[in-house]
């Protein structure tokens, strides 16, 4: 516990708060004052990110959305204070309480994601030049990632004795390359459909929606926080991010994950091209690439067993993603469509 005269006194001065005690919970500081208990968030937002963050909260408030943890202004009306390398903002302190609803937390959060997207959805004209540039950039990034994974596999196979991590990766390398190809196919289908319709949809994306960025009320309703990476983008990106963060809480019951989509679509039904884009994001083996990066960077400091465990968990997740995404889009069988009744 830190006492008064802390490094945060100069920040709290802008709120006319004089701390009696400050407890350090990582990026969050619990500030006890004679005016109540507050949460001071210390983060590394740029001024541009801070503007987008506050703009997102104001937009949601204007649209009547109330399920966010409020951010307090300073006595000068600022919502984010920039000091050196850090940015600070102040919220009420919320004590976590036991969640008791029958619905899972992820089902509740999926509903909130659908509500936010419904409130902010806009149909944009499909400017081929702009969208094609983003499409090609993503394809190039994915191709670079595939080459990095292929290079890692080649280097491992040339060794007389592979490490347990390398052996685990090699065993699944072909599956991962196939998933990357599937992801590319879904991305191409998304682009074709948008080109055909000459429009696409954007929404306000939270970008980090998951249970660690929410509290639940005594009524088991979520209050959302950490809109620091909020941006306007396709709903597919936000949904794929939410799924990746949340898969580990689903115990990989596919019906549970499909229920997330049902809850979301009860507020904003997804278009076919948006489902293809979700499948593209989820199928590309980015989590495996991150695991390989971590292994190469920390091979000398982190235990081999820990790296293998992380890789195996992500490989299991990717195999399940394969089955899940096949259920998200029901593709008609062209042979059945062309058959004539006897």
Helices and strands as residue ranges (DSSP letters): H 9-12, G 13-15, E 21-25, E 28-33, E 36-43, H 47-62, E 71-72, E 81-83, E 86-92, H 105-120, E 122-125, H 128-157, H 164-197, E 199-205, G 211-213, E 214-216, E 222-224, E 231-233, H 235-246, G 247-249, H 254-265, H 272-283, H 286-298, H 304-328, H 334-338
